[in-house]
Amino acid sequence: MSQNRLLKGVDWLVLILGLMIVAFGIMNVYSVNQDLGIKQIIWFGLGLVMVLALMIMSGNNRNFFEVYSPVFYIISIILLVGVLLVGKEINGAKAWYRFGSFSLQPAEFAKIGTSLLLANLINHFNASFKDFNFLGKLLIVIIIPIMLILLQPDLGSVIIFCSLSIAFYREGLNPWIIISPIVLLVIFLISIVQIPFYVLLFFGFILLLVVLLILVSTNNREVKDSMYGSLVGLSVFFLLLILSCYLVENLPEKMRESFGYLFPMRSLFFSEPIFFNTVFFGLFGFFISIIPVLINKLTQQKETSSSPFKKQSGLIANVFSLSIIVSFVILLIASSISFISPIVFEKLPKHQKERVIVLYEGEAKYRDTSGYNLLYAKTAIGSGELYGKGYQQGTIKKGRFVPEQQTDYIFTAVGEEWGFLGSTALVLIYAIFIARLYYIAEKQGNRFARFYGYAVASILFFHFFINIAMVVGLFPTVGIPLPFFSYGGSSLWGFTILIGIFLIIHYKNNQGLI
């Protein structure tokens, strides 16, 4: 085989950028702790050996990882079950196997096994996301590792599994199935610090605006009827919101105290009293929602059969009825989440509550508890200014003011010693690296390779984005490492194998085209 043919399929840009990130990461871990920096080199070397072993095992079989994806998945599930039985509890989570001074976190490998098996199912069953049986199979594959990880508990790893939704979207999953959980999560978080009645009013008006904009911008009868059905659901929602507020406001004082979680803070948008505002804006929303529907129904009786408002029947009538039900169910779920949110929040342990509330009230108020990490992380990053203090010259780093600086908060060392320019360069390298992975994934000739490639890129993107957001105070502290950068054998092995498998698949697919 000629050298040119042998090297065909090797993506040098991914390899070079990946090695740059690893090398820069080792430098910064070494700056924080020299012993850990040396260990990080060893972990990465062992990770490359594992990838080489997988390449040898796969041989000339282009479908090796697809055929054996169930084996990878089953092994990862066995590891997750085992850690619950014999694992070592660290920082309140039973998520690690302990072998002397070395710890192994199986959740990192569960991401690989789950991604491979999902890619197998999507390729084998030709991915019809309108088939509920097929969706059920995908859901089971995802839920099993998520439930086992929640039992540890490890919320950070569970959040990373949400990244697979990007790969599902590429393969044809309705985007609203992805957007809806994100919106519901936002409602949950906002309702912690805002009166749920006001959160729901605001949410209702946003939906109302979206529906009206769609209504005036389309001539599709089916879409129009769907929007009219949604307006009916919104009108019912506003009335029920008024009713629920009225019931809570008029409870006896002792009973009303048990609903105190519904009124945790003053609203940012409205002044008191709650009942007056809810009734006023609720009725306002009700009339805006119902008037277009009434006009449409009255017009139906007057216009000719050629009118876009002609009397509905068959499919269109079913669309109208179904959209009422769907919109009302979604709004009911949103309402339940909003009302339950402050109650659930109050039941959380104090340190977990503070991690969330720090995002709203600032780290200074909790500087001696959950805000400590964030306060000194921001201080370290800001102290680097434009050019940084120089390699191994970080004073805040030397004082060890930032806990876990070699792992989850490694970006603070970059900010302090390499400054704004160094931090920006690292972010750009990550952006190009992840974008290149998406590009390669899109170029794959089969759905297995394409889905797995998108899963790999999305997992890395979530790790990168959430870690940086966490360090600068835009996301709660959840223990998510920076890919190829944070110290840790498990995470470094996991990322190396994750990308290594994809590059092997890409290489073999290109070799097969020769």
C-alpha positions as CSV (number, residue, x, y, z in Angstrom):
1,M,0.0,0.0,0.0
2,S,1.4,3.4,-1.0
3,Q,2.1,6.0,1.7
4,N,-0.5,8.4,0.1
5,R,-3.1,5.7,0.2
6,L,-2.2,4.7,3.8
7,L,-2.6,8.3,5.0
8,K,-5.9,8.9,3.2
9,G,-8.6,9.6,5.7
10,V,-6.4,11.0,8.4
11,D,-7.8,14.3,9.4
12,W,-4.7,16.3,10.3
13,L,-6.5,19.4,11.4
14,V,-8.4,17.5,14.1
15,L,-5.2,15.7,15.2
16,I,-3.1,19.0,15.3
17,L,-5.8,21.0,17.2
18,G,-6.5,18.1,19.6
19,L,-2.8,17.8,20.4
20,M,-2.5,21.5,20.9
21,I,-5.4,21.5,23.4
22,V,-3.9,18.5,25.3
23,A,-0.4,20.1,25.4
24,F,-1.7,23.4,26.6
25,G,-3.9,21.6,29.1
26,I,-0.9,19.6,30.5
27,M,1.1,22.9,30.7
28,N,-1.6,24.5,32.9
29,V,-2.1,21.5,35.1
30,Y,1.7,21.3,35.6
31,S,1.6,25.0,36.5
32,V,-1.0,24.3,39.2
33,N,0.5,21.1,40.5
34,Q,3.7,19.6,38.9
35,D,3.1,16.1,40.1
36,L,-0.4,16.1,38.5
37,G,1.0,17.5,35.3
38,I,3.4,14.6,34.9
39,K,0.5,12.1,35.7
40,Q,-1.6,13.8,33.0
41,I,1.1,13.0,30.5
42,I,0.9,9.4,31.6
43,W,-2.9,9.3,31.4
44,F,-2.9,10.7,27.9
45,G,-0.2,8.2,26.8
46,L,-2.3,5.3,28.1
47,G,-5.4,6.8,26.3
48,L,-3.5,6.7,23.0
49,V,-2.5,3.1,23.7
50,M,-6.2,2.3,24.2
51,V,-7.1,3.9,20.9
52,L,-4.3,2.0,19.2
53,A,-5.6,-1.3,20.7
54,L,-9.1,-0.5,19.4
55,M,-7.6,0.2,16.0
56,I,-5.9,-3.2,16.0
57,M,-9.0,-5.0,17.2
58,S,-11.1,-3.5,14.5
59,G,-8.6,-4.6,11.8
60,N,-10.0,-4.2,8.3
61,N,-13.6,-4.5,9.5
62,R,-15.3,-1.1,8.6
63,N,-18.4,-2.0,10.7
64,F,-16.5,-3.2,13.8
65,F,-17.8,-0.5,16.1
66,E,-21.4,-0.8,14.7
67,V,-21.4,-4.5,15.2
68,Y,-20.0,-4.5,18.7
69,S,-21.8,-1.3,19.8
70,P,-24.2,-3.4,22.1
71,V,-21.1,-4.9,23.8
72,F,-19.6,-1.4,24.5
73,Y,-23.0,-0.3,25.8
74,I,-23.5,-3.4,28.1
75,I,-19.9,-3.1,29.5
76,S,-20.6,0.6,30.3
77,I,-23.9,-0.3,32.1
78,I,-22.2,-3.1,34.1
79,L,-19.6,-0.5,35.2
80,L,-22.3,1.9,36.3
81,V,-24.1,-0.8,38.3
82,G,-20.9,-1.9,39.8
83,V,-19.9,1.5,41.0
84,L,-23.1,1.8,43.0
85,L,-22.2,-1.5,44.8
86,V,-18.5,-1.2,45.4
87,G,-17.6,2.4,44.3
88,K,-15.9,4.9,46.5
89,E,-17.9,8.0,47.6
90,I,-16.1,11.2,46.9
91,N,-17.7,14.7,47.5
92,G,-21.0,13.1,48.3
93,A,-21.2,11.0,45.0
94,K,-20.6,7.3,44.7
95,A,-19.3,7.7,41.2
96,W,-15.7,6.3,41.2
97,Y,-13.9,3.0,41.4
98,R,-10.9,3.4,43.6
99,F,-7.7,1.5,42.9
100,G,-5.1,2.7,45.3
101,S,-4.4,6.3,44.4
102,F,-6.2,6.0,41.0
103,S,-9.9,6.6,40.6
104,L,-12.0,5.5,37.6
105,Q,-15.3,7.2,36.7
106,P,-17.5,4.9,34.6
107,A,-19.9,7.7,33.6
108,E,-17.2,9.0,31.2
109,F,-17.3,5.7,29.3
110,A,-21.1,5.4,29.4
111,K,-21.3,8.4,27.0
112,I,-19.3,6.3,24.5
113,G,-21.3,3.1,24.8
114,T,-24.6,5.0,24.6
115,S,-23.6,7.0,21.6
116,L,-22.5,3.9,19.7
117,L,-25.6,1.9,20.4
118,L,-27.9,4.9,19.5
119,A,-26.0,5.3,16.2
120,N,-26.4,1.5,15.6
121,L,-30.2,1.7,16.1
122,I,-30.6,4.8,14.0
123,N,-28.7,3.2,11.1
124,H,-30.3,-0.2,11.4
125,F,-33.9,0.9,11.8
126,N,-33.6,3.7,9.2
127,A,-34.5,6.3,11.9
128,S,-38.2,7.1,11.6
129,F,-38.8,9.6,14.4
130,K,-42.5,9.5,13.8
131,D,-42.5,5.8,14.9
132,F,-43.3,5.8,18.6
133,N,-41.9,2.2,19.0
134,F,-38.6,3.4,17.6
135,L,-38.5,6.5,19.8
136,G,-39.3,4.2,22.8
137,K,-36.2,2.1,22.0
138,L,-34.0,5.1,21.8
139,L,-35.4,6.5,25.0
140,I,-34.8,3.2,26.9
141,V,-31.1,3.2,25.7
142,I,-30.7,6.7,27.1
143,I,-32.7,6.4,30.3
144,I,-30.9,3.3,31.7
145,P,-27.5,5.1,32.0
146,I,-29.1,8.3,33.1
147,M,-31.0,6.6,36.0
148,L,-27.9,4.8,37.1
149,I,-25.9,8.0,37.1
150,L,-28.6,9.9,39.0
151,L,-28.4,7.2,41.7
152,Q,-24.7,8.2,42.3
153,P,-25.7,11.1,42.0
154,D,-23.8,13.0,39.3
155,L,-26.0,15.7,37.8
156,G,-23.2,17.0,35.6
157,S,-22.9,13.8,33.6
158,V,-26.7,13.6,33.2
159,I,-26.7,17.1,31.7
160,I,-24.1,16.0,29.1
161,F,-26.4,13.3,27.9
162,C,-28.7,16.1,26.7
163,S,-26.1,16.9,24.1
164,L,-27.3,13.9,22.1
165,S,-30.4,15.9,21.2
166,I,-28.3,17.8,18.6
167,A,-27.4,14.5,16.9
168,F,-31.1,13.4,17.0
169,Y,-32.1,16.7,15.4
170,R,-29.7,16.2,12.5
171,E,-31.3,12.8,11.9
172,G,-34.8,14.3,11.7
173,L,-36.2,14.7,15.2
174,N,-38.8,17.5,15.5
175,P,-36.9,20.5,16.9
176,W,-39.8,21.3,19.2
177,I,-39.1,18.0,21.1
178,I,-35.7,19.4,21.8
179,I,-36.7,23.1,22.5
180,S,-39.6,22.2,24.8
181,P,-37.4,20.7,27.6
182,I,-35.1,23.7,27.4
183,V,-38.0,26.1,27.8
184,L,-39.4,24.0,30.7
185,L,-35.9,24.1,32.4
186,V,-35.8,27.9,32.1
187,I,-39.3,28.1,33.6
188,F,-38.1,25.9,36.5
189,L,-35.0,28.0,37.2
190,I,-36.8,31.4,37.0
191,S,-39.7,30.2,39.2
192,I,-37.2,29.6,42.0
193,V,-36.7,33.3,42.5
194,Q,-39.8,34.8,40.9
195,I,-43.5,34.4,41.8
196,P,-44.8,31.4,39.7
197,F,-48.0,33.3,38.8
198,Y,-46.0,36.1,37.1
199,V,-43.6,33.6,35.4
200,L,-46.6,31.8,33.9
201,L,-48.2,35.1,32.8
202,F,-45.0,36.2,31.1
203,F,-44.6,32.7,29.5
204,G,-48.2,32.9,28.3
205,F,-47.8,36.3,26.7
206,I,-44.6,35.2,24.9
207,L,-46.4,32.2,23.5
208,L,-49.3,34.4,22.5
209,L,-47.0,36.7,20.6
210,V,-45.4,33.8,18.8
211,V,-48.7,32.3,17.8
212,L,-50.0,35.7,16.5
213,L,-46.9,36.3,14.5
214,I,-47.2,32.8,12.9
215,L,-50.9,33.4,12.2
216,V,-50.3,36.7,10.3
217,S,-47.3,35.4,8.4
218,T,-48.7,32.2,6.8
219,N,-51.4,31.3,4.3
220,N,-51.3,27.6,5.0
221,R,-54.8,26.5,6.2
222,E,-53.5,23.7,8.3
223,V,-51.0,25.9,10.1
224,K,-53.6,28.6,10.6
225,D,-56.0,26.2,12.2
226,S,-53.3,24.8,14.4
227,M,-52.6,28.4,15.6
228,Y,-56.3,29.1,16.2
229,G,-56.4,25.9,18.3
230,S,-53.4,27.1,20.2
231,L,-55.2,30.4,20.9
232,V,-58.1,28.5,22.4
233,G,-55.7,26.6,24.6
234,L,-54.0,29.9,25.7
235,S,-57.4,31.5,26.5
236,V,-58.2,28.6,28.8
237,F,-54.7,28.8,30.3
238,F,-55.2,32.4,31.3
239,L,-58.6,31.8,32.9
240,L,-57.2,28.8,34.9
241,L,-54.3,30.9,36.0
242,I,-56.7,33.6,37.4
243,L,-58.7,30.9,39.1
244,S,-55.7,29.2,40.7
245,C,-54.4,32.6,42.0
246,Y,-57.9,33.4,43.3
247,L,-58.1,30.1,45.2
248,V,-54.7,30.5,46.8
249,E,-55.4,34.2,47.7
250,N,-58.7,33.3,49.5
251,L,-57.4,30.4,51.5
252,P,-57.5,30.7,55.3
253,E,-54.3,32.2,56.6
254,K,-53.0,28.9,58.1
255,M,-53.6,27.0,54.9
256,R,-52.2,29.8,52.8
257,E,-48.9,29.5,54.7
258,S,-48.4,26.0,53.3
259,F,-48.4,27.6,49.8
260,G,-45.8,30.2,50.8
261,Y,-43.3,28.7,48.4
262,L,-45.4,30.2,45.6
263,F,-44.4,33.7,46.7
264,P,-40.7,33.5,47.3
265,M,-39.7,37.0,46.2
266,R,-41.1,40.2,44.7
267,S,-41.5,40.1,41.0
268,L,-39.0,41.9,38.7
269,F,-41.9,42.8,36.3
270,F,-44.9,43.8,38.4
271,S,-45.7,45.3,41.8
272,E,-48.0,43.8,44.4
273,P,-50.7,42.7,45.0
274,I,-50.4,39.3,43.2
275,F,-54.1,38.7,42.8
276,F,-54.8,42.1,41.1
277,N,-51.9,41.7,38.7
278,T,-52.8,38.1,37.8
279,V,-56.5,39.0,37.2
280,F,-55.7,42.1,35.2
281,F,-53.1,40.6,32.9
282,G,-54.8,37.2,32.8
283,L,-58.0,38.8,31.5
284,F,-56.0,40.9,29.0
285,G,-54.3,37.8,27.7
286,F,-57.6,35.9,27.6
287,F,-59.3,38.5,25.3
288,I,-56.3,38.8,23.0
289,S,-56.3,35.0,22.6
290,I,-60.0,34.5,22.1
291,I,-60.9,37.4,19.9
292,P,-59.1,36.1,16.7
293,V,-60.8,32.7,17.2
294,L,-64.2,34.3,17.4
295,I,-63.6,36.5,14.4
296,N,-62.5,33.4,12.4
297,K,-65.6,31.4,13.4
298,L,-67.9,34.3,12.6
299,T,-66.2,34.9,9.2
300,Q,-66.7,31.2,8.4
301,Q,-70.4,31.7,8.4
302,K,-70.3,34.6,5.9
303,E,-67.6,33.8,3.4
304,T,-67.9,31.6,0.3
305,S,-66.4,28.2,0.0
306,S,-63.3,29.7,-1.7
307,S,-62.4,31.7,1.4
308,P,-59.4,30.6,3.4
309,F,-61.8,30.8,6.4
310,K,-64.4,28.4,4.9
311,K,-66.0,25.9,7.2
312,Q,-63.6,23.3,8.4
313,S,-64.0,19.6,8.0
314,G,-62.1,16.4,8.0
315,L,-58.3,16.8,8.5
316,I,-58.4,20.5,9.2
317,A,-61.1,20.1,11.9
318,N,-58.9,17.4,13.5
319,V,-55.9,19.7,13.4
320,F,-57.9,22.4,15.2
321,S,-59.1,20.0,17.9
322,L,-55.7,18.3,18.4
323,S,-53.8,21.6,18.6
324,I,-56.2,22.8,21.4
325,I,-55.4,19.6,23.4
326,V,-51.6,19.7,22.7
327,S,-51.3,23.4,23.6
328,F,-53.3,23.0,26.8
329,V,-51.3,19.9,27.9
330,I,-48.0,21.8,27.3
331,L,-49.2,24.8,29.2
332,L,-50.4,22.5,32.0
333,I,-47.0,20.9,32.2
334,A,-45.3,24.3,32.3
335,S,-47.7,25.5,35.0
336,S,-47.0,22.4,37.1
337,I,-43.2,22.8,36.8
338,S,-43.5,26.5,37.7
339,F,-45.5,25.9,40.8
340,I,-43.5,22.8,41.9
341,S,-40.1,24.5,41.3
342,P,-39.9,26.6,44.5
343,I,-41.2,23.7,46.6
344,V,-38.5,21.3,45.2
345,F,-35.9,24.0,45.6
346,E,-36.7,24.4,49.3
347,K,-36.2,20.7,49.8
348,L,-32.6,20.7,48.4
349,P,-29.6,20.6,50.7
350,K,-28.3,24.0,51.7
351,H,-25.1,23.9,49.6
352,Q,-27.0,22.9,46.4
353,K,-29.6,25.7,47.0
354,E,-26.7,28.2,47.3
355,R,-25.0,27.0,44.1
356,V,-28.2,27.9,42.2
357,I,-29.1,31.1,44.1
358,V,-25.5,32.4,43.6
359,L,-26.4,32.9,39.9
360,Y,-29.2,35.3,40.9
361,E,-27.8,37.1,44.0
362,G,-24.1,37.1,43.2
363,E,-21.2,35.3,44.7
364,A,-20.2,38.0,47.2
365,K,-23.2,37.2,49.5
366,Y,-22.1,33.6,49.7
367,R,-18.3,34.2,49.6
368,D,-17.7,31.9,52.6
369,T,-19.8,29.0,51.2
370,S,-21.0,28.2,47.7
371,G,-19.9,31.5,46.2
372,Y,-16.3,31.1,47.3
373,N,-15.1,29.2,44.2
374,L,-16.8,31.5,41.8
375,L,-15.6,34.7,43.6
376,Y,-12.0,33.7,43.4
377,A,-12.4,32.2,39.9
378,K,-13.6,35.5,38.6
379,T,-10.8,37.3,40.6
380,A,-8.1,35.1,39.1
381,I,-9.4,35.5,35.5
382,G,-9.8,39.2,35.9
383,S,-6.4,39.7,37.4
384,G,-4.7,38.3,34.3
385,E,-5.9,41.4,32.4
386,L,-4.9,41.5,28.7
387,Y,-1.5,39.6,28.6
388,G,-1.6,37.6,31.8
389,K,1.0,37.4,34.6
390,G,3.2,34.9,32.9
391,Y,3.5,31.1,33.0
392,Q,3.7,29.8,36.6
393,Q,3.5,33.4,37.9
394,G,-0.2,33.4,39.0
395,T,-0.4,34.7,42.5
396,I,-3.9,33.6,43.2
397,K,-3.0,30.2,41.8
398,K,0.0,30.0,44.1
399,G,-2.1,30.9,47.1
400,R,-4.4,28.0,46.2
401,F,-7.5,30.2,46.7
402,V,-9.5,28.4,44.0
403,P,-10.4,24.8,45.0
404,E,-10.2,22.1,42.3
405,Q,-8.2,24.5,40.1
406,Q,-6.5,21.6,38.3
407,T,-9.9,20.0,37.4
408,D,-13.2,21.9,36.9
409,Y,-11.6,25.3,37.4
410,I,-8.5,24.9,35.3
411,F,-9.7,27.8,33.0
412,T,-8.9,30.2,35.9
413,A,-5.2,29.3,35.6
414,V,-5.4,30.2,31.9
415,G,-7.1,33.5,32.6
416,E,-4.6,34.5,35.3
417,E,-1.4,33.5,33.6
418,W,-2.2,33.9,29.9
419,G,-4.6,36.8,30.2
420,F,-7.5,37.7,27.9
421,L,-5.5,37.0,24.7
422,G,-4.5,33.5,25.9
423,S,-8.1,32.7,27.0
424,T,-9.5,33.9,23.7
425,A,-7.0,31.9,21.7
426,L,-8.0,28.7,23.7
427,V,-11.7,29.4,23.1
428,L,-11.0,29.9,19.3
429,I,-9.0,26.6,19.1
430,Y,-11.9,24.8,20.8
431,A,-14.4,26.4,18.5
432,I,-12.5,25.4,15.3
433,F,-11.8,21.9,16.7
434,I,-15.5,21.2,17.5
435,A,-16.7,22.8,14.2
436,R,-14.3,20.6,12.3
437,L,-15.7,17.5,14.0
438,Y,-19.2,18.5,13.0
439,Y,-18.0,19.1,9.4
440,I,-16.4,15.6,9.3
441,A,-19.6,14.0,10.8
442,E,-21.7,15.7,8.1
443,K,-19.5,14.2,5.4
444,Q,-19.9,10.6,6.5
445,G,-21.5,8.2,4.0
446,N,-23.7,6.3,6.4
447,R,-26.0,7.2,9.3
448,F,-24.0,5.3,11.9
449,A,-20.9,7.3,11.4
450,R,-22.8,10.5,10.9
451,F,-24.8,10.2,14.1
452,Y,-21.8,9.1,16.2
453,G,-19.8,12.0,14.8
454,Y,-22.5,14.5,15.7
455,A,-22.7,12.9,19.2
456,V,-19.0,13.2,19.7
457,A,-18.9,16.9,18.6
458,S,-22.0,17.7,20.7
459,I,-20.6,16.0,23.9
460,L,-17.4,18.0,23.5
461,F,-19.4,21.2,22.8
462,F,-21.5,20.8,26.0
463,H,-18.5,20.0,28.1
464,F,-16.6,23.1,26.7
465,F,-19.6,25.5,26.9
466,I,-20.9,24.5,30.4
467,N,-17.4,24.4,32.0
468,I,-16.5,27.9,30.8
469,A,-20.0,29.2,31.7
470,M,-19.6,27.6,35.1
471,V,-16.3,29.2,35.8
472,V,-17.5,32.7,34.8
473,G,-20.7,32.5,36.8
474,L,-23.3,31.9,34.0
475,F,-24.0,28.3,35.1
476,P,-24.2,26.5,38.5
477,T,-21.2,24.5,39.6
478,V,-22.0,20.9,38.5
479,G,-18.6,19.3,38.1
480,I,-18.1,19.2,34.4
481,P,-14.4,19.0,33.2
482,L,-13.0,21.0,30.3
483,P,-12.3,18.4,27.5
484,F,-8.6,17.3,27.2
485,F,-7.7,20.1,29.5
486,S,-8.9,19.4,33.1
487,Y,-6.8,16.9,35.1
488,G,-8.2,13.4,35.5
489,G,-7.4,10.0,34.0
490,S,-11.1,9.0,33.5
491,S,-12.1,12.1,31.6
492,L,-8.9,12.2,29.5
493,W,-9.3,8.6,28.6
494,G,-13.0,9.0,27.9
495,F,-12.4,12.0,25.6
496,T,-9.5,10.3,23.8
497,I,-11.4,7.1,23.2
498,L,-14.5,9.0,22.2
499,I,-12.7,10.9,19.4
500,G,-10.4,8.1,18.6
501,I,-13.2,5.8,17.7
502,F,-14.7,8.5,15.4
503,L,-11.4,9.1,13.7
504,I,-10.9,5.4,13.2
505,I,-14.4,5.1,11.6
506,H,-13.7,8.1,9.4
507,Y,-10.4,6.7,8.4
508,K,-11.8,3.3,7.5
509,N,-14.7,4.8,5.6
510,N,-12.2,6.8,3.5
511,Q,-10.0,3.8,2.9
512,G,-13.0,1.9,1.7
513,L,-13.6,4.5,-1.0
514,I,-10.2,3.8,-2.6
